[in-house]
Amino acid sequence: MVAQGKLDGYVVERLIGLHLLYENQLTDVIKPSKEQLLDTVWYLPFNTHFYKQNTHLVQQIWQEIDKAIEQLKNKYNKP
């Protein structure tokens, strides 16, 4: 609707929004704002028993998430 001029703007998590623009070939039509409206932390909870039994795995999961975030930032956060 933004691309069609029916909305002036839309708020969505940055990397999700950039991915949607890319997937819908709208990166030349719609430009993301440089303003950050909200900064939140996302959580991936593990119960205590699982964490104690799989500490190394949990750490690996967090490392992979960090890598994926950096890859997405590099892919979509181009000036």
Secondary structure, DSSP 8 states (H G I E B T S, - for coil): -TTTTS-S-----HHHHHHHHHHTT-TTT----S-------------HHHHHH-HHHHHHHHHHHHHHHHHHHHHH---
